[in-house]
Amino acid sequence: MANVQLGDVATWYDVHGDGESVVLLHGGLVDSRMFAPAMETLVGRFRLYRTDRRGHGHTPDVEGPLSYEDMAQDTIAFLEKVVGEPAHLVGHSDGANVALLVALKRPDLVRRIVMISGNFHHDGVLPSILDELTAEDTIRYLGARHGEVSPDGEEHFPVLARKVADMGRTQPSLTESELRAVRARTLVMSGDDDAVTLEHTIALYRAVPDSELAVVPGTSHLLVMEKPSEVYGLVSDFLSKDPVPTRQPIRRAAPA
């Protein structure tokens, strides 16, 4: 475990395993501990970097609102300063959105991307989900876990929850045409009962040129906790293997 200063953010991270570099990007209001179920599947094959973004986990908050833009810049600085080479990015929810922005801004730093339950535009998320982020039950449950490691303490969690909810109501705001600039091979994954609508997930898959789609049956936005072996098995295969040529290609058919 270590800390690195990325601009005004004292960012916490740890490193496990050997192999190609993979940066794990957690969801909103949680932290890198959410990837504990991934370790058994991925550590033996990759060098894993877990990092807590600004305001989350071991990394303190900073003044002002949260934005995906700032978190993407933090991640770019982390790749340059700590990883030191192009890496695979695996993100869940807000972490997936950050990974997408990094791939657009700095394609030279990104090998492959896994976007789990991510969205490229804020209208892809069910509004009721954002309201739940600041609900009393959410504050009580997630706030206690936040307080276990946060230098800001549990009492700061309602502030963080409001920042995350406010960000999600107006960000991100990418267009499908902008997604066509993504150069990295991308796995788009979601639950079949996700907080990100299935229609939005399909639009993301169709807009990113070199992408593959996985919808995990019987899961929600929290599929990484509900079916971790299935999720991280797909992630491991995608990051470590070349695509299999399909026998009856339609979307991937060569131009006539």
C-alpha positions in Angstrom: 0.0 0.0 0.0 1.2 3.5 -0.8 0.1 7.1 -1.5 1.0 9.2 -4.5 0.4 12.9 -4.9 -1.6 13.6 -8.1 -2.1 17.3 -8.2 -4.0 18.2 -5.1 -5.1 14.6 -4.5 -3.1 12.3 -2.1 -4.2 9.1 -3.9 -4.0 5.7 -2.2 -3.2 2.6 -4.1 -1.9 -1.0 -3.8 -0.3 -3.5 -6.3 -0.7 -7.3 -6.5 0.6 -10.0 -8.9 2.7 -10.0 -12.0 1.9 -9.8 -15.7 0.3 -7.1 -17.9 -0.8 -4.1 -16.0 -4.5 -3.7 -15.1 -5.9 -0.7 -13.3 -9.1 -1.4 -11.4 -11.5 1.6 -11.1 -14.2 1.3 -8.5 -17.8 2.6 -8.5 -19.2 5.6 -6.8 -19.6 5.8 -3.0 -17.5 2.6 -2.6 -13.7 2.0 -2.9 -11.2 -0.5 -4.2 -12.2 -3.0 -1.5 -15.1 -3.8 -3.9 -12.6 -5.7 -6.0 -11.7 -8.3 -3.4 -13.8 -10.9 -5.3 -11.7 -10.2 -8.4 -8.3 -11.0 -6.8 -8.5 -14.8 -6.9 -9.3 -14.8 -10.6 -7.0 -12.0 -11.8 -3.9 -11.9 -9.5 -2.3 -15.0 -11.1 -2.5 -13.5 -14.6 -2.0 -9.8 -14.2 -0.3 -7.0 -12.3 -3.3 -5.4 -10.6 -3.4 -1.8 -9.4 -6.2 -0.9 -7.1 -6.6 2.8 -6.4 -9.1 4.9 -4.5 -10.4 8.0 -6.3 -10.7 11.4 -4.8 -13.1 11.4 -1.8 -13.4 7.6 -1.8 -11.8 5.0 0.5 -8.4 5.9 1.8 -8.1 8.9 -0.5 -9.3 12.2 1.0 -11.9 14.5 -0.6 -10.9 17.9 -2.0 -12.9 21.1 -2.1 -15.5 21.6 -4.8 -17.7 19.4 -6.8 -16.8 16.0 -8.3 -16.5 15.6 -12.0 -15.6 12.7 -14.3 -13.2 15.0 -16.1 -11.2 15.6 -12.9 -11.2 11.9 -12.1 -10.1 11.0 -15.6 -7.2 13.4 -15.3 -6.3 11.9 -11.9 -6.2 8.4 -13.6 -4.1 9.7 -16.4 -1.6 11.1 -13.9 -1.7 7.7 -12.1 -0.9 5.8 -15.3 2.0 8.1 -16.0 3.5 8.4 -12.5 2.8 5.0 -11.0 2.1 2.4 -13.7 4.6 3.9 -16.1 3.2 2.0 -19.2 0.0 1.5 -21.1 -2.5 -0.6 -19.1 -5.8 -2.3 -19.3 -8.6 -0.4 -17.5 -11.4 -2.3 -15.7 -14.1 -0.1 -14.3 -17.4 -0.5 -12.6 -20.1 2.1 -12.8 -18.5 5.5 -12.2 -15.1 3.8 -12.7 -16.2 2.6 -16.1 -17.1 6.1 -17.1 -13.7 7.3 -16.0 -12.0 4.5 -18.0 -14.0 5.6 -21.1 -12.8 9.2 -20.8 -9.2 8.2 -20.3 -9.4 6.1 -23.4 -10.7 9.1 -25.4 -8.2 11.6 -24.0 -5.1 9.4 -23.8 -5.4 6.4 -26.1 -1.6 5.9 -25.9 -2.0 4.9 -22.2 -4.8 2.3 -22.7 -4.6 -1.2 -24.0 -8.0 -2.7 -23.5 -11.1 -1.5 -21.6 -13.7 -3.3 -19.6 -16.8 -1.2 -18.9 -19.0 -2.8 -16.3 -22.4 -1.1 -15.9 -21.0 2.2 -17.2 -22.8 5.0 -19.1 -21.6 7.5 -21.7 -24.4 10.0 -21.0 -26.3 10.8 -17.8 -29.7 10.0 -19.4 -28.7 6.3 -19.5 -29.1 5.9 -15.7 -32.5 5.5 -14.1 -33.2 8.7 -12.2 -34.5 6.8 -9.1 -31.1 5.3 -8.6 -29.5 8.7 -8.3 -32.1 9.7 -5.7 -31.2 6.6 -3.7 -27.6 7.7 -3.3 -28.6 10.3 -0.8 -31.3 8.3 0.9 -31.1 7.7 4.7 -30.6 4.0 4.4 -27.8 4.4 1.8 -26.0 7.0 4.0 -26.3 4.8 7.0 -25.1 1.5 5.3 -22.4 2.8 3.0 -21.3 5.6 5.4 -20.3 3.2 8.1 -18.1 1.2 5.6 -16.6 4.5 4.3 -15.7 5.5 7.8 -13.7 2.4 8.3 -10.9 3.7 6.1 -11.6 7.3 5.1 -9.3 10.0 6.4 -12.3 12.3 6.3 -14.4 10.1 8.6 -17.9 8.7 8.4 -19.3 12.2 9.1 -18.1 13.4 5.7 -20.0 10.7 3.8 -23.2 12.6 3.3 -21.2 15.4 1.6 -19.6 12.8 -0.7 -23.0 11.2 -1.5 -24.4 14.6 -2.6 -21.4 15.3 -4.8 -21.7 11.9 -6.5 -25.5 12.3 -7.0 -25.1 15.8 -8.4 -22.4 14.6 -10.8 -24.5 11.8 -12.0 -27.5 14.0 -12.9 -25.5 16.1 -15.4 -22.5 13.9 -16.3 -21.1 12.3 -18.4 -22.5 13.9 -21.6 -20.7 12.1 -24.5 -22.4 11.5 -27.8 -22.5 8.3 -29.8 -20.4 10.0 -32.5 -17.7 10.8 -30.0 -17.5 7.2 -28.9 -16.4 6.2 -32.4 -13.0 7.7 -31.5 -12.3 5.0 -28.9 -9.4 3.0 -30.3 -9.0 0.4 -27.6 -10.7 -3.0 -27.8 -13.6 -2.8 -25.3 -15.8 -5.2 -23.4 -19.2 -3.6 -22.5 -20.8 -5.5 -19.7 -24.0 -5.1 -17.6 -26.6 -6.9 -15.6 -29.8 -7.8 -17.3 -31.7 -5.7 -14.6 -29.1 -2.9 -14.4 -29.5 0.7 -13.2 -28.1 1.6 -16.6 -30.8 0.8 -19.1 -30.2 -2.0 -21.4 -31.0 0.2 -24.4 -28.2 2.6 -23.3 -25.7 -0.3 -22.9 -26.5 -1.5 -26.4 -26.0 2.0 -27.8 -22.6 2.1 -26.1 -21.7 -1.3 -27.5 -22.8 -0.3 -31.0 -21.0 3.1 -30.9 -17.6 1.9 -29.8 -16.0 0.4 -33.0 -14.0 -2.5 -31.5 -16.3 -3.7 -28.8 -17.9 -6.8 -27.4 -21.1 -7.2 -25.3 -21.8 -9.3 -22.3 -25.1 -9.2 -20.4 -24.9 -11.3 -17.3 -28.3 -12.9 -16.6 -30.0 -12.6 -13.2 -28.0 -9.7 -12.0 -28.4 -6.0 -11.2 -26.0 -3.0 -11.2 -24.1 -4.9 -8.5 -23.3 -7.9 -10.7 -19.7 -7.7 -9.6 -20.9 -8.8 -6.1 -23.7 -11.0 -7.2 -21.9 -13.2 -9.7 -18.2 -12.4 -9.3 -16.9 -15.7 -10.8 -18.9 -15.2 -14.0 -18.0 -11.4 -14.3 -14.3 -11.8 -13.6 -14.0 -14.9 -15.7 -15.2 -12.9 -18.7 -12.9 -10.1 -17.7 -9.8 -12.4 -17.5 -10.6 -14.0 -20.9 -11.2 -10.7 -22.6 -7.9 -9.2 -21.3 -5.7 -12.3 -22.0 -7.0 -13.7 -25.3 -7.4 -12.5 -28.8 -10.9 -12.3 -30.3 -12.2 -15.5 -31.8 -13.2 -15.1 -35.5 -16.9 -15.6 -35.7 -18.4 -17.9 -38.3 -21.4 -15.8 -39.3 -20.3 -12.2 -38.7 -22.9 -9.5 -39.1 -21.7 -6.4 -37.2 -18.1 -7.4 -37.7 -18.5 -8.5 -41.4 -15.8 -7.2 -43.7 -17.0 -4.4 -46.1 -18.2 -5.8 -49.4 
